[in-house]
């Protein structure tokens, strides 16, 4: 009947939440009414004739008397909530963010990625963690770029994640020219984020070495990403540790150019991470997932215009008017 006053309070964010402290007035005033009702006894003036009054027991007028007060206080509470400027949150957050974002995984597949400080090796560990990350981004278009001394697009940005994971499984070192061309890998990833890409665009660049090939430098590629509003998260993998038994040992080297990776991230508004084992690599992907989800929600809230708190205003007006009408025309307590 009163569909226009429907309020789903818990689905609101408040632009001026400090006003909500005034809601404390409601229980305080209610307690004051209870205390004073025990001290004062009033008669009831009513429009009912004497025969109708006789049909009412003493409880019914008291119940209606308190209903009037409670209705009035709820109306006041609605006006206070309106002052807090409620901003309607989406009814179904997954539906609102169903467009997701565009992500390109730029993965180093050079020979050094075959070192076994990550079990079974760096490349296989990176592939496994990347597939788990993909499973958690169901609404995103995700693509794959592989690079050594040169780069190629292993899979364009797609929501067909089953196909994408098959492309990841096929990655092997040695397909391309030897070396590590970080700039070429990043530049190729930038070009794969098409002009019709979604508003939020991300590249996750993973490497275990320093750039030693390619005509495009890593920082030049980072500037290209910045021009297209692409956020680049960089991950350096490698443990720098001796692993072996009593009779043998092997040194796993990591020639990661961390300064360059940090600069790439800084230029594009991303972040650099260092993974020294598979568990830390899993944690890094989890952090990136949470950062991008939070950014998407924040952007949605910032773009959502402040809603006029009309439902709360109408509710408050209706309840206070109802309380006044009942008190005025049905009965009112007089001291």
C-alpha positions in Angstrom: 0.0 0.0 0.0 2.7 2.4 1.0 5.4 1.1 -1.4 6.9 4.6 -1.7 8.1 4.6 1.9 9.9 1.2 1.6 13.4 1.6 3.1 16.1 -1.1 3.1 18.2 0.6 5.8 21.2 -1.7 5.7 21.8 -1.1 2.0 22.6 2.6 2.5 25.9 4.3 2.8 25.8 7.8 4.5 27.7 10.8 3.1 27.3 12.7 6.5 27.2 9.8 9.0 27.8 12.1 12.1 24.2 13.2 12.0 23.3 9.6 13.0 24.5 10.4 16.5 21.2 12.3 16.9 19.4 9.0 16.8 20.4 8.7 20.5 17.7 11.3 21.2 15.0 8.7 20.3 15.8 6.1 23.1 16.6 8.9 25.6 13.3 10.7 25.0 11.4 7.3 25.1 13.0 6.6 28.5 12.0 10.1 29.7 8.4 9.4 28.6 8.3 6.1 30.5 9.6 7.7 33.7 7.2 10.7 33.5 4.2 8.5 32.7 4.6 6.9 36.1 4.6 10.2 37.9 1.7 11.8 36.0 -1.8 10.5 35.4 -3.9 12.1 32.8 -7.4 11.8 31.5 -8.2 11.1 27.9 -10.2 13.4 25.7 -11.7 11.5 22.8 -14.2 12.0 20.0 -15.8 8.7 20.9 -19.2 8.8 22.6 -19.7 7.5 26.2 -21.0 4.1 24.9 -17.9 3.5 22.8 -15.6 4.5 25.7 -17.3 2.0 28.0 -16.5 -0.8 25.5 -12.8 0.1 25.8 -10.9 -1.3 28.8 -8.1 0.7 30.5 -5.4 -1.1 28.5 -6.5 -0.1 25.0 -6.3 3.7 25.4 -2.8 3.3 27.0 -1.7 1.1 24.2 -2.9 3.6 21.6 -1.3 6.4 23.6 2.1 4.8 23.5 1.7 3.9 19.8 1.3 7.6 19.1 4.5 8.4 20.9 6.4 5.6 19.2 5.1 6.6 15.7 6.2 10.2 16.3 9.7 9.1 17.4 10.1 6.9 14.4 9.2 9.9 12.2 11.9 11.9 14.0 14.4 9.1 13.4 13.5 9.1 9.7 14.2 12.8 9.4 17.6 12.4 11.2 18.6 9.7 8.8 17.6 12.0 5.9 20.1 14.6 7.4 22.8 12.0 7.1 22.4 12.0 3.3 21.8 8.3 2.6 23.4 7.0 -0.6 21.7 3.9 -2.0 24.0 0.9 -2.4 23.4 -1.6 -5.2 20.8 -4.2 -4.3 23.1 -6.9 -5.7 26.7 -5.8 -5.7 27.7 -8.7 -8.1 25.2 -7.5 -10.6 26.3 -3.9 -10.4 29.9 -4.9 -11.0 29.2 -7.7 -13.5 31.1 -5.8 -16.2 34.3 -6.4 -14.3 37.7 -5.2 -15.6 40.2 -6.0 -18.3 43.4 -7.8 -17.1 46.4 -8.9 -19.1 48.8 -11.3 -17.5 52.3 -10.6 -18.9 54.4 -13.7 -17.9 58.1 -14.2 -18.3 58.8 -17.6 -19.8 62.6 -17.2 -20.2 65.0 -20.1 -19.3 65.7 -18.8 -15.8 62.0 -19.4 -15.0 62.8 -23.1 -15.1 64.8 -22.9 -11.8 63.4 -25.1 -9.0 63.5 -22.8 -6.0 59.7 -22.7 -6.7 58.4 -26.3 -6.9 58.3 -27.8 -9.4 59.9 -24.7 -11.0 59.2 -21.0 -11.2 57.2 -21.1 -14.4 55.0 -24.0 -13.3 54.3 -22.3 -10.0 53.5 -19.0 -11.7 51.1 -20.8 -14.1 49.4 -22.6 -11.2 48.9 -19.4 -9.1 47.7 -17.5 -12.2 45.0 -20.1 -12.9 43.8 -19.9 -9.3 43.7 -16.0 -9.6 41.6 -16.4 -12.8 39.1 -18.6 -11.0 38.4 -15.7 -8.6 37.7 -13.1 -11.3 34.6 -14.6 -13.0 33.4 -11.2 -14.4 36.7 -10.0 -15.8 38.1 -10.3 -19.3 41.6 -11.7 -18.9 44.3 -12.1 -21.5 47.8 -13.6 -21.6 51.1 -12.3 -23.0 54.2 -14.5 -22.9 57.7 -13.1 -23.3 61.3 -14.0 -23.4 63.6 -12.1 -25.8 60.5 -11.2 -27.7 56.8 -11.4 -26.9 53.5 -12.8 -28.3 49.9 -12.8 -27.3 49.0 -16.3 -26.1 45.4 -15.4 -25.5 43.4 -12.1 -26.1 41.3 -10.7 -23.2 38.4 -13.0 -22.8 35.7 -14.2 -20.3 36.2 -17.7 -21.6 38.5 -18.6 -18.7 38.5 -22.3 -19.5 40.2 -21.5 -22.8 42.6 -19.1 -21.1 43.7 -21.6 -18.6 44.4 -24.1 -21.4 46.6 -21.4 -23.0 48.5 -21.0 -19.7 49.0 -24.8 -19.5 50.7 -24.7 -23.0 53.3 -22.1 -22.0 56.9 -23.4 -22.2 60.3 -21.8 -22.1 62.3 -21.8 -25.3 59.6 -20.9 -27.8 61.1 -17.5 -28.4 64.5 -15.8 -28.7 66.6 -16.1 -25.5 66.6 -13.2 -23.1 64.2 -11.1 -21.1 62.5 -8.3 -22.9 60.4 -6.7 -20.2 59.6 -3.6 -22.2 58.5 -5.6 -25.2 56.3 -7.9 -23.0 54.7 -4.9 -21.3 54.3 -3.0 -24.6 52.6 -6.0 -26.1 50.3 -6.3 -23.1 49.4 -2.6 -23.5 48.4 -3.1 -27.1 46.2 -6.1 -26.2 44.0 -3.8 -24.0 41.8 -2.6 -26.9 40.2 0.7 -27.4 36.8 -0.8 -26.4 38.3 -2.1 -23.2 36.4 -1.6 -19.9 37.1 1.5 -17.9 39.4 -0.3 -15.4 42.4 -1.8 -17.2 45.2 -3.8 -15.4 48.4 -5.5 -16.4 50.1 -8.0 -14.0 53.7 -8.3 -15.2 55.7 -11.2 -13.7 59.5 -11.7 -14.2 62.5 -13.2 -12.5 65.2 -11.2 -14.3 66.3 -7.8 -15.6 65.5 -6.6 -19.1 68.3 -7.3 -21.5 66.6 -7.4 -24.9 64.0 -5.5 -26.9 63.8 -2.1 -28.6 61.2 -0.8 -26.2 62.6 -0.1 -22.7 60.5 -1.1 -19.6 60.0 2.6 -18.6 59.0 3.6 -22.1 56.4 0.8 -22.0 55.3 2.0 -18.6 54.7 5.5 -20.0 52.5 4.0 -22.8 50.5 2.2 -20.2 50.1 5.4 -18.2 48.8 7.3 -21.3 46.1 4.6 -21.7 45.2 4.7 -17.9 46.4 1.2 -17.4 47.5 0.1 -13.9 50.5 -2.2 -13.9 51.3 -4.5 -11.0 54.8 -5.9 -11.2 56.0 -9.1 -9.5 59.6 -10.2 -9.1 60.0 -13.9 -8.5 63.1 -15.7 -7.2 64.5 -16.8 -3.8 68.3 -16.1 -3.7 68.9 -19.1 -1.6 71.0 -22.3 -1.5 68.9 -25.5 -1.7 70.4 -28.9 -1.5 71.3 -31.9 0.6 74.4 -32.7 2.6 76.3 -33.9 -0.5 75.1 -31.3 -3.0 73.7 -27.9 -3.2 72.6 -25.5 -5.9 72.4 -21.7 -5.8 69.3 -20.3 -7.4 70.1 -16.8 -8.6 67.6 -13.9 -9.0 68.8 -11.0 -11.1 65.6 -9.1 -10.6 65.8 -5.4 -11.5 63.6 -4.3 -8.6 64.2 -0.6 -9.1 62.9 -0.8 -12.6 59.9 -2.9 -11.6 59.1 -0.4 -8.8 59.3 2.5 -11.3 57.0 0.8 -13.7 54.5 0.4 -10.9 54.9 3.9 -9.6 54.4 5.4 -13.1 51.2 3.6 -13.7 49.7 3.8 -10.2 50.3 0.1 -9.4 52.5 -1.6 -6.9 55.6 -3.8 -7.0 55.7 -7.2 -5.1 58.5 -9.6 -4.5 57.7 -13.3 -4.4 60.4 -15.6 -2.8 58.4 -18.7 -2.9 55.1 -20.1 -4.2 53.1 -19.2 -1.0 54.2 -15.6 -1.2 53.2 -15.5 -4.8 49.8 -16.7 -3.9 49.5 -14.0 -1.2 50.5 -11.4 -3.8 47.8 -12.4 -6.3 45.3 -12.3 -3.4 46.4 -8.7 -2.5 46.1 -7.6 -6.1 42.6 -9.2 -6.3 41.5 -7.4 -3.2 43.0 -4.1 -4.3 41.3 -4.2 -7.7 37.9 -5.2 -6.2 38.2 -2.4 -3.7 39.1 0.1 -6.4 36.1 -1.0 -8.5 33.7 -0.5 -5.6 35.2 2.9 -4.7 35.0 4.1 -8.3 31.3 3.0 -8.4 30.5 4.9 -5.3 32.3 8.0 -6.5 30.5 8.0 -9.8 27.1 7.4 -8.2 25.4 10.8 -7.7 24.2 11.5 -4.1 20.6 10.3 -3.8 17.9 12.6 -2.6 16.8 11.1 0.8 13.2 11.3 -0.3 12.1 7.9 1.1 13.2 8.9 4.6 11.7 12.4 4.3 8.3 11.0 3.1 8.4 8.3 5.8 9.2 10.9 8.5 6.4 13.2 7.3 3.9 10.4 7.1 4.6 9.0 10.6 4.6 12.4 12.3 1.4 13.4 10.5 -0.2 10.1 11.5 0.8 10.6 15.1 -0.6 14.2 15.2 -3.9 13.1 13.5 -4.5 10.3 16.0 -3.6 12.4 19.0 -5.6 15.4 17.8 -8.8 13.7 16.6 -8.9 10.4 18.4 -7.7 11.3 21.9 -4.9 13.2 23.7 -3.7 13.1 27.3 -4.3 16.2 29.3 -2.5 16.8 32.6 
